[in-house]
Amino acid sequence: MAFFDMRQWPASVRRSKLSTRLTVLFVAAIVLPWCAYAWLTISEHSAHVDRTERTLAALAAAYGQHAATLMQLYAQSEVGDELTAFREALSVPDVSFSLGKPSSTPAAGGLIVAYADVSSMGFSVTASMRKDEALREWWGDAYTQALALLFRSVFVAGVGWFLVRQLRLREAMEQELIRAKNKAEAASRAKSEFLANMSHELRTPLNAIIGFAEIINRRTFGSASEKYPEYAGDIYNSGIHLLGLINDILNLSKLEAGKFQLQEEDVDLERTIEACMNLIEGPARQSNIRLSVTLDPEMMMVRADERRLRQILINLLSNAVKFTPEGGSVSVKSMRRNGGLTISVSDTGIGMALESIPKALSPFDQIERNVRRKQEGTGLGLPLAKQLVELHGGTLTIESKVDVGTTVTVLLPPSRMIAPRPAASEKVAV
């Protein structure tokens, strides 16, 4: 395969950005004139040296011919004065002449030299001129042209920088708009999938409520059947479940609209975690999941919205129990970190891949769909917990590995910490 296929060049140019093409054009507009200037200047230098050599050769020949004529007419002592007068008459003050034996000695450094042999008289004439004197006019023209070209290059570079910068800004804005468009389309698709999932989640408890209420209303099993209290309990549980689904959606809507406000108070962390553990103890016992709590005795009081803090912990613990196989374990730990407090909920559940974590924290995104369909809920637990933690000024992070487990860590800032109370706490429940 050829190193460069000319047939692909037009397509490559079309795929390139307009700012890139404009940059290439301006670079060419700067570099090519300098290349032409260098080539023309070097050529002119050689031509100037050649002209000087031809001129010196002509002067040397004239000087030698005149010297031979003088030697034939006058005595040796008078030849020098006549040659000096002749040299002055030539009006070449920067040229040096010398008479001597025929020689082919090369020109000395920094000189332009020409020879003329006068064989009949047995001597030769050397005409020489310093290069800096011979090239003075060439240097002046070269400097003037270089200065003009430099100003031109600076101007072209300035105009090019401005235009390319404006194009880059425009291209960046276009890319940002494209990313925003793609993000909006992805969010729209995710919301559509979420609503499709919610239609199932909402219909299930509603159908149960309607069905059991209809049985009780019609007295299907007689006027005093023992099944009616059980059905009433099922109606109550289905209503509570339905209320929880609706609350999740409403709470997320408030958070995204920025209308969610915290009701802050001093919260006993041990009591709050214990209450949350009691709520999930039943489902954990049914799945034979071991629960454990380890709290830092020096960090027991925090400034927070207790109701929302419980909601955060219940969401995290519910997910941990929901996705932990039978016989697994779920643990809660608290400890100090950088002046703040971390609360970690760890499980030995199914875990998730690293690339799935951002989806798990994003509202309306779905991961492990085949697993989620076996479990009840909106799938908004982690996004709600994350936004509630951030509302407290903290952060929520997830570490997970498939088939190993997941650890969700909530970090509350130092401003939420209250002077510790002297009480250690360690609880293990099965």
C-alpha positions as CSV (number, residue, x, y, z in Angstrom):
1,M,0.0,0.0,0.0
2,A,1.3,3.4,-0.9
3,F,2.5,5.7,1.9
4,F,0.2,8.5,0.6
5,D,-2.8,7.8,-1.6
6,M,-3.7,10.9,-3.6
7,R,-7.2,9.5,-4.2
8,Q,-7.9,9.8,-0.5
9,W,-6.5,13.3,-0.1
10,P,-9.7,15.1,-1.2
11,A,-11.8,13.1,1.3
12,S,-9.3,13.8,4.0
13,V,-9.5,17.5,3.3
14,R,-13.3,17.4,3.4
15,R,-13.2,15.6,6.7
16,S,-10.8,18.1,8.3
17,K,-12.1,21.1,10.2
18,L,-12.4,24.5,8.5
19,S,-10.0,26.0,11.1
20,T,-7.4,23.3,10.3
21,R,-7.6,24.1,6.6
22,L,-7.4,27.8,7.2
23,T,-4.4,27.3,9.5
24,V,-2.6,25.3,6.7
25,L,-3.3,28.1,4.2
26,F,-2.0,30.8,6.5
27,V,1.1,28.8,7.3
28,A,1.7,28.3,3.6
29,A,1.2,32.1,3.1
30,I,4.0,32.7,5.6
31,V,6.4,29.9,4.7
32,L,6.3,30.0,0.9
33,P,7.3,33.7,0.5
34,W,10.3,33.0,2.8
35,C,11.3,30.0,0.7
36,A,11.0,32.1,-2.4
37,Y,13.0,34.9,-0.8
38,A,15.7,32.5,0.3
39,W,16.0,30.9,-3.2
40,L,16.0,34.3,-5.0
41,T,18.5,35.8,-2.6
42,I,20.9,32.9,-2.9
43,S,20.6,33.0,-6.6
44,E,21.2,36.8,-6.7
45,H,24.2,36.3,-4.5
46,S,25.8,33.8,-6.9
47,A,24.9,36.0,-9.9
48,H,26.5,39.1,-8.1
49,V,29.7,37.2,-7.4
50,D,29.9,36.0,-11.0
51,R,29.4,39.5,-12.3
52,T,32.1,40.8,-10.0
53,E,34.5,38.1,-11.1
54,R,33.9,38.9,-14.8
55,T,34.4,42.6,-14.1
56,L,37.7,41.9,-12.2
57,A,38.9,39.7,-15.0
58,A,38.2,42.5,-17.5
59,L,40.0,45.0,-15.3
60,A,42.9,42.7,-14.8
61,A,43.2,42.2,-18.6
62,A,43.1,45.9,-19.2
63,Y,45.6,46.6,-16.4
64,G,48.0,43.9,-17.7
65,Q,47.8,45.1,-21.3
66,H,48.5,48.7,-20.2
67,A,51.4,47.5,-18.0
68,A,52.9,45.6,-20.9
69,T,52.7,48.6,-23.2
70,L,54.3,50.8,-20.5
71,M,57.1,48.4,-20.0
72,Q,57.9,48.5,-23.7
73,L,57.9,52.3,-23.9
74,Y,59.4,53.4,-20.7
75,A,62.1,52.5,-18.3
76,Q,61.2,50.3,-15.3
77,S,61.3,53.2,-12.8
78,E,58.6,55.1,-14.7
79,V,56.1,52.2,-15.0
80,G,54.9,52.3,-11.4
81,D,53.8,55.9,-11.6
82,E,52.0,55.4,-14.9
83,L,50.2,52.3,-13.5
84,T,49.1,54.2,-10.4
85,A,47.7,57.0,-12.6
86,F,46.0,54.3,-14.8
87,R,44.5,52.6,-11.7
88,E,43.1,55.9,-10.5
89,A,41.6,56.5,-13.9
90,L,39.7,53.2,-13.8
91,S,37.6,54.6,-10.8
92,V,37.7,51.3,-8.9
93,P,39.0,52.3,-5.4
94,D,38.0,48.9,-3.8
95,V,40.0,46.8,-6.3
96,S,43.6,45.8,-5.7
97,F,46.0,45.1,-8.5
98,S,49.4,43.3,-8.4
99,L,52.0,42.2,-10.9
100,G,53.9,39.0,-10.6
101,K,54.9,35.7,-12.1
102,P,52.1,33.7,-13.7
103,S,50.2,31.9,-11.0
104,S,47.1,29.8,-10.4
105,T,47.0,30.4,-6.7
106,P,43.3,30.2,-5.5
107,A,41.6,33.2,-4.1
108,A,42.2,33.9,-0.4
109,G,39.3,33.8,2.0
110,G,37.0,36.8,1.9
111,L,38.3,38.0,-1.5
112,I,37.1,37.8,-5.1
113,V,40.1,37.3,-7.3
114,A,40.7,37.3,-11.1
115,Y,43.9,36.7,-13.0
116,A,45.2,37.9,-16.4
117,D,48.4,36.3,-17.8
118,V,50.6,38.5,-20.0
119,S,52.7,35.7,-21.4
120,S,54.7,37.9,-23.8
121,M,56.1,39.9,-20.9
122,G,56.4,37.0,-18.5
123,F,54.1,38.2,-15.7
124,S,50.5,38.0,-14.7
125,V,48.0,40.5,-13.2
126,T,45.9,39.8,-10.1
127,A,42.8,41.9,-9.5
128,S,41.1,41.3,-6.1
129,M,38.2,42.8,-4.2
130,R,36.9,42.1,-0.7
131,K,33.6,40.2,-0.7
132,D,31.9,42.5,1.8
133,E,32.7,45.5,-0.5
134,A,31.6,43.7,-3.6
135,L,28.3,42.4,-2.0
136,R,27.5,45.7,-0.2
137,E,24.6,46.5,-2.5
138,W,23.4,42.9,-2.4
139,W,23.4,42.9,1.4
140,G,21.4,46.2,1.4
141,D,18.8,44.8,-0.9
142,A,18.6,41.5,1.0
143,Y,18.1,43.3,4.4
144,T,15.4,45.6,2.9
145,Q,13.5,42.7,1.4
146,A,13.8,40.6,4.5
147,L,12.5,43.4,6.7
148,A,9.5,44.0,4.4
149,L,8.8,40.3,4.3
150,L,9.0,40.1,8.1
151,F,6.4,42.8,8.5
152,R,4.2,41.1,6.0
153,S,4.6,37.7,7.8
154,V,3.7,39.3,11.2
155,F,0.6,40.9,9.7
156,V,-0.5,37.6,8.0
157,A,0.2,35.7,11.2
158,G,-1.8,38.1,13.2
159,V,-4.8,38.0,10.8
160,G,-4.5,34.2,10.6
161,W,-4.4,33.8,14.4
162,F,-7.5,36.0,14.8
163,L,-9.5,34.2,12.1
164,V,-8.4,30.7,13.2
165,R,-9.2,31.6,16.9
166,Q,-12.7,32.8,15.9
167,L,-13.3,29.6,13.9
168,R,-12.0,27.4,16.8
169,L,-14.4,29.2,19.2
170,R,-17.2,28.7,16.7
171,E,-16.3,25.0,16.2
172,A,-16.1,24.5,20.0
173,M,-19.6,26.0,20.4
174,E,-20.9,23.7,17.6
175,Q,-19.4,20.7,19.3
176,E,-20.9,21.7,22.6
177,L,-24.3,22.1,20.9
178,I,-23.9,18.7,19.4
179,R,-23.0,17.2,22.7
180,A,-25.9,18.9,24.4
181,K,-28.2,17.7,21.6
182,N,-26.9,14.1,22.0
183,K,-27.2,14.3,25.7
184,A,-30.8,15.6,25.5
185,E,-31.7,12.9,23.0
186,A,-30.1,10.3,25.4
187,A,-32.0,11.7,28.3
188,S,-35.2,11.7,26.3
189,R,-34.7,8.0,25.4
190,A,-33.9,7.2,29.0
191,K,-37.0,8.9,30.3
192,S,-39.1,7.1,27.7
193,E,-37.6,3.8,28.9
194,F,-38.1,4.9,32.5
195,L,-41.8,5.7,31.9
196,A,-42.3,2.4,30.2
197,N,-40.8,0.7,33.2
198,M,-42.9,2.8,35.6
199,S,-46.1,1.9,33.8
200,H,-45.4,-1.7,35.0
201,E,-44.3,-0.6,38.4
202,L,-47.3,1.6,39.0
203,R,-49.9,-0.8,37.5
204,T,-48.8,-3.8,39.7
205,P,-49.8,-2.2,43.1
206,L,-52.8,-0.5,41.6
207,N,-54.1,-3.7,40.1
208,A,-53.6,-5.4,43.5
209,I,-55.5,-2.6,45.3
210,I,-58.4,-2.6,42.8
211,G,-58.6,-6.4,42.8
212,F,-58.5,-7.0,46.5
213,A,-60.9,-4.0,47.1
214,E,-63.3,-5.5,44.6
215,I,-63.3,-8.8,46.3
216,I,-64.0,-7.2,49.7
217,N,-66.7,-4.9,48.2
218,R,-68.5,-7.8,46.6
219,R,-68.2,-10.1,49.6
220,T,-67.0,-12.8,47.2
221,F,-66.1,-15.2,50.0
222,G,-69.2,-14.4,52.1
223,S,-70.0,-11.6,54.5
224,A,-67.6,-12.7,57.2
225,S,-64.7,-14.4,55.5
226,E,-61.3,-14.6,57.3
227,K,-59.6,-13.6,54.1
228,Y,-60.9,-10.1,54.1
229,P,-58.5,-8.8,56.8
230,E,-55.6,-10.4,54.9
231,Y,-56.7,-8.7,51.7
232,A,-57.1,-5.4,53.6
233,G,-53.4,-5.8,54.6
234,D,-52.4,-6.5,51.1
235,I,-54.3,-3.3,50.0
236,Y,-52.4,-1.3,52.7
237,N,-49.0,-2.7,51.7
238,S,-49.7,-2.1,48.0
239,G,-50.8,1.5,48.8
240,I,-47.6,2.1,50.8
241,H,-45.5,0.7,48.0
242,L,-47.3,2.9,45.5
243,L,-46.8,5.9,47.7
244,G,-43.1,5.2,47.9
245,L,-42.9,5.0,44.1
246,I,-44.7,8.3,43.7
247,N,-42.6,9.9,46.4
248,D,-39.4,9.0,44.7
249,I,-40.5,10.6,41.4
250,L,-41.8,13.7,43.2
251,N,-38.7,14.1,45.3
252,L,-36.4,13.8,42.2
253,S,-38.6,16.4,40.4
254,K,-38.2,18.8,43.4
255,L,-34.4,18.3,43.5
256,E,-34.0,18.9,39.8
257,A,-36.2,22.0,40.0
258,G,-34.1,23.3,42.9
259,K,-37.1,23.6,45.2
260,F,-36.0,21.1,47.8
261,Q,-35.2,22.5,51.2
262,L,-33.5,20.8,54.1
263,Q,-35.0,20.9,57.6
264,E,-31.7,20.9,59.5
265,E,-31.3,19.7,63.1
266,D,-28.8,17.9,65.4
267,V,-29.0,14.2,64.4
268,D,-28.0,11.3,66.5
269,L,-26.2,9.1,63.9
270,E,-26.4,5.9,66.0
271,R,-30.1,6.2,66.5
272,T,-30.8,7.1,62.9
273,I,-28.8,4.1,61.5
274,E,-30.4,1.8,64.0
275,A,-33.9,2.9,62.8
276,C,-32.9,2.3,59.1
277,M,-31.4,-1.1,60.0
278,N,-34.7,-2.1,61.7
279,L,-36.6,-1.3,58.5
280,I,-34.5,-3.6,56.3
281,E,-34.0,-6.3,58.9
282,G,-37.1,-8.2,57.8
283,P,-36.2,-8.5,54.1
284,A,-32.6,-9.3,55.1
285,R,-33.7,-12.1,57.4
286,Q,-35.8,-13.6,54.7
287,S,-32.8,-13.8,52.4
288,N,-30.5,-14.9,55.2
289,I,-28.3,-11.8,54.8
290,R,-26.1,-10.8,57.7
291,L,-26.2,-7.2,58.8
292,S,-23.5,-5.4,60.8
293,V,-22.9,-1.9,62.0
294,T,-19.6,-0.3,63.1
295,L,-19.6,3.4,64.1
296,D,-16.8,5.8,65.0
297,P,-17.5,6.6,68.7
298,E,-16.1,10.1,68.3
299,M,-18.4,11.0,65.5
300,M,-22.0,10.4,66.7
301,M,-23.7,13.8,66.1
302,V,-24.2,15.6,62.8
303,R,-26.1,18.6,61.6
304,A,-28.5,17.4,58.9
305,D,-32.0,16.8,57.8
306,E,-32.8,13.7,59.7
307,R,-35.6,12.6,57.5
308,R,-33.5,13.0,54.4
309,L,-30.5,11.3,56.0
310,R,-32.7,8.3,56.8
311,Q,-34.0,8.4,53.2
312,I,-30.4,8.3,52.0
313,L,-29.4,5.3,54.2
314,I,-32.7,3.4,53.5
315,N,-32.1,3.8,49.7
316,L,-28.6,2.5,50.0
317,L,-29.4,-0.3,52.4
318,S,-32.5,-1.4,50.4
319,N,-30.3,-1.6,47.2
320,A,-27.6,-3.5,49.1
321,V,-30.1,-6.1,50.4
322,K,-32.0,-6.3,47.1
323,F,-29.0,-7.1,45.0
324,T,-27.2,-9.4,47.5
325,P,-27.7,-13.1,47.0
326,E,-28.9,-15.3,49.9
327,G,-26.3,-15.9,52.5
328,G,-24.5,-12.7,51.8
329,S,-23.7,-9.8,54.1
330,V,-24.4,-6.0,54.3
331,S,-22.4,-3.7,56.6
332,V,-22.5,-0.1,57.6
333,K,-19.4,1.7,58.8
334,S,-18.6,5.3,59.8
335,M,-15.2,6.9,60.2
336,R,-13.5,10.3,60.1
337,R,-11.8,11.5,56.9
338,N,-10.2,14.9,56.3
339,G,-12.2,16.4,59.2
340,G,-15.5,15.1,57.8
341,L,-17.5,11.9,58.3
342,T,-17.8,9.0,55.9
343,I,-20.7,6.5,56.1
344,S,-20.1,3.4,53.9
345,V,-22.7,0.8,53.0
346,S,-21.0,-2.4,51.7
347,D,-22.5,-5.6,50.4
348,T,-21.3,-8.9,48.8
349,G,-23.9,-8.7,46.0
350,I,-23.8,-8.9,42.3
351,G,-21.8,-5.7,41.9
352,M,-21.6,-3.8,38.6
353,A,-19.0,-2.9,36.0
354,L,-17.0,0.3,36.2
355,E,-18.6,1.8,33.1
356,S,-22.1,1.1,34.6
357,I,-21.5,3.3,37.7
358,P,-22.2,6.7,36.0
359,K,-25.5,5.2,34.7
360,A,-26.5,4.0,38.1
361,L,-26.0,7.5,39.5
362,S,-27.9,9.1,36.6
363,P,-31.7,9.5,36.8
364,F,-33.7,7.5,34.3
365,D,-30.7,5.4,33.1
366,Q,-31.1,1.7,33.4
367,I,-28.4,-0.9,34.1
368,E,-28.6,-4.6,34.6
369,R,-32.1,-4.5,33.2
370,N,-32.7,-8.2,33.4
371,V,-31.9,-8.0,37.2
372,R,-33.9,-4.9,37.8
373,R,-37.0,-6.4,36.2
374,K,-36.9,-9.1,38.9
375,Q,-36.9,-6.4,41.6
376,E,-39.5,-3.8,42.5
377,G,-38.8,-0.1,42.6
378,T,-38.2,2.9,40.4
379,G,-34.5,2.6,40.1
380,L,-34.1,6.2,41.4
381,G,-32.6,5.2,44.8
382,L,-29.0,6.0,44.0
383,P,-29.7,9.2,42.0
384,L,-32.0,10.4,44.9
385,A,-29.4,9.6,47.5
386,K,-26.6,11.3,45.5
387,Q,-28.6,14.5,45.1
388,L,-29.7,14.5,48.8
389,V,-26.0,14.1,49.8
390,E,-24.9,16.9,47.6
391,L,-27.7,19.0,49.0
392,H,-26.0,18.5,52.4
393,G,-22.7,19.7,50.8
394,G,-21.3,16.2,50.7
395,T,-20.3,13.6,48.0
396,L,-21.4,10.1,47.1
397,T,-19.0,7.7,45.5
398,I,-19.3,4.0,44.4
399,E,-16.7,1.3,44.3
400,S,-18.0,-1.9,42.7
401,K,-16.8,-5.1,41.1
402,V,-19.0,-7.6,39.3
403,D,-19.8,-10.7,41.4
404,V,-17.7,-9.4,44.3
405,G,-19.8,-6.6,45.8
406,T,-20.4,-2.8,46.0
407,T,-19.4,-0.1,48.5
408,V,-21.3,3.2,48.5
409,T,-19.5,5.9,50.5
410,V,-21.2,9.1,51.7
411,L,-18.8,11.9,52.8
412,L,-20.3,14.7,54.8
413,P,-18.2,17.9,55.1
414,P,-16.5,19.1,58.4
415,S,-19.2,21.8,58.7
416,R,-21.8,19.1,59.4
417,M,-19.8,17.7,62.3
418,I,-20.9,18.4,65.9
419,A,-18.9,17.9,69.1
420,P,-18.8,14.1,69.7
421,R,-20.5,12.5,72.6
422,P,-18.6,9.8,74.6
423,A,-20.4,6.6,73.5
424,A,-19.0,3.7,71.5
425,S,-21.3,1.6,69.4
426,E,-21.0,-1.8,67.8
427,K,-24.0,-3.8,66.6
428,V,-24.4,-7.0,64.7
429,A,-27.8,-8.3,63.6
430,V,-28.8,-11.3,61.6
